[in-house]
Amino acid sequence: MSKRHQEPRRHEKGAPTWHRTARAIADLLSRLIDRFGWPGLTLVALYVFVDRYATPAQKQEIIDKFILGKSPQNIYVVGVTAFLAALIIVATWIRSSRRIRVLEAEVERLAAWKTAHQETRLGALHHSKPRDEVKE
């Protein structure tokens, strides 16, 4: 059988190699987002991209435009930067509100479980009655 017709190599759990690679990249991005947030991840990705692919002249131009503000189209550069910042802020807000909803649901679930567990072990608790009236 030729190499073109062979089955793809699979991990011991049965996942193809490309699937494991995609999963590892997604896990890495997820950890980076949890650690630095969307703005931090965006800055790191932009830095890596510019550092790897830009020529020294392009790097100098980026510094002049975005860091030092030396540009004839300064309003355009500021507008684009502000738009990207707004997108990052909205994405962060959406992500954090989803995460907060999930955490609040988990707190409610644990509170209900704890109450049910305590009531099965101790019986109904009477916090509002005076101590004399509670049967022991």
C-alpha positions as CSV (number, residue, x, y, z in Angstrom):
1,M,0.0,0.0,0.0
2,S,1.4,3.4,-1.0
3,K,1.9,6.2,1.5
4,R,-1.0,8.2,-0.1
5,H,-3.5,5.4,0.7
6,Q,-2.4,4.6,4.2
7,E,-4.7,5.4,7.2
8,P,-3.7,8.6,9.0
9,R,-1.6,8.0,12.1
10,R,-3.8,8.1,15.2
11,H,-3.2,8.7,18.8
12,E,-3.7,5.8,21.2
13,K,-7.2,7.2,21.9
14,G,-8.1,7.1,18.3
15,A,-8.0,10.8,17.4
16,P,-6.2,11.8,14.2
17,T,-2.9,13.8,14.5
18,W,-4.4,17.0,13.1
19,H,-7.3,16.7,15.6
20,R,-4.8,16.5,18.5
21,T,-2.8,19.5,17.1
22,A,-6.0,21.6,16.7
23,R,-7.1,20.6,20.3
24,A,-3.7,21.6,21.7
25,I,-3.7,25.0,19.9
26,A,-7.3,25.6,21.1
27,D,-6.3,24.7,24.7
28,L,-3.2,27.0,24.5
29,L,-5.3,29.9,23.2
30,S,-7.9,29.3,25.9
31,R,-5.3,29.3,28.7
32,L,-3.7,32.5,27.2
33,I,-7.1,34.2,27.1
34,D,-7.8,33.1,30.7
35,R,-4.4,34.4,31.8
36,F,-4.1,37.7,29.8
37,G,-7.7,38.3,28.5
38,W,-8.6,39.2,25.0
39,P,-6.7,42.5,24.9
40,G,-3.5,40.8,26.2
41,L,-3.8,37.9,23.7
42,T,-4.4,40.4,20.9
43,L,-1.3,42.4,21.8
44,V,0.8,39.3,22.1
45,A,-0.4,37.9,18.7
46,L,0.2,41.3,17.0
47,Y,3.7,41.5,18.5
48,V,4.6,38.0,17.4
49,F,3.3,38.5,13.9
50,V,5.1,41.8,13.5
51,D,8.3,40.5,15.0
52,R,8.3,37.4,12.8
53,Y,7.1,38.8,9.4
54,A,7.8,42.6,9.3
55,T,10.9,44.0,7.8
56,P,13.0,46.5,9.8
57,A,11.5,49.4,7.7
58,Q,8.0,48.2,8.4
59,K,8.7,47.8,12.1
60,Q,10.0,51.4,12.2
61,E,6.9,52.6,10.3
62,I,4.6,50.8,12.8
63,I,6.5,52.5,15.7
64,D,6.2,55.9,14.0
65,K,2.5,55.6,13.3
66,F,1.1,53.8,16.3
67,I,3.5,54.6,19.1
68,L,4.8,58.0,18.2
69,G,1.8,59.2,16.2
70,K,3.9,60.5,13.3
71,S,1.5,60.1,10.4
72,P,-0.1,62.4,7.9
73,Q,-3.3,60.3,8.3
74,N,-3.1,60.4,12.1
75,I,-6.9,60.6,12.4
76,Y,-7.3,57.5,10.3
77,V,-4.7,55.6,12.4
78,V,-6.4,56.7,15.7
79,G,-9.8,55.8,14.3
80,V,-8.7,52.3,13.3
81,T,-6.9,51.8,16.7
82,A,-10.0,53.0,18.6
83,F,-12.3,50.7,16.6
84,L,-10.1,47.7,17.3
85,A,-9.9,48.6,20.9
86,A,-13.7,48.9,21.0
87,L,-14.1,45.5,19.4
88,I,-11.7,44.0,22.0
89,I,-13.7,45.6,24.8
90,V,-17.0,44.3,23.5
91,A,-15.6,40.8,23.0
92,T,-14.2,40.8,26.6
93,W,-17.5,42.0,28.0
94,I,-19.4,39.3,26.1
95,R,-17.0,36.6,27.2
96,S,-17.0,37.7,30.8
97,S,-20.8,38.0,31.0
98,R,-21.1,34.4,29.7
99,R,-18.6,33.2,32.2
100,I,-20.4,35.1,35.1
101,R,-23.7,33.5,34.1
102,V,-22.1,30.0,34.2
103,L,-20.5,30.7,37.5
104,E,-23.7,32.0,39.0
105,A,-25.6,29.0,37.8
106,E,-23.0,26.7,39.4
107,V,-23.3,28.7,42.7
108,E,-27.1,28.3,42.6
109,R,-26.8,24.6,41.9
110,L,-24.4,24.1,44.8
111,A,-26.5,26.1,47.2
112,A,-29.6,24.0,46.3
113,W,-27.6,20.8,46.7
114,K,-26.2,21.9,50.0
115,T,-29.6,22.8,51.4
116,A,-31.1,19.5,50.3
117,H,-28.2,17.6,51.7
118,Q,-28.4,19.4,55.1
119,E,-32.2,18.9,55.3
120,T,-31.8,15.2,54.6
121,R,-29.1,14.9,57.3
122,L,-30.5,17.3,59.9
123,G,-34.1,17.8,59.1
124,A,-35.6,21.1,58.3
125,L,-33.7,24.0,59.8
126,H,-35.6,26.6,61.8
127,H,-33.5,29.8,61.7
128,S,-36.4,32.2,62.4
129,K,-37.8,30.6,65.6
130,P,-36.4,31.3,69.0
131,R,-34.1,28.8,70.5
132,D,-36.7,27.6,73.1
133,E,-39.3,26.6,70.5
134,V,-37.0,24.4,68.4
135,K,-37.3,20.7,69.2
136,E,-34.1,19.0,69.6
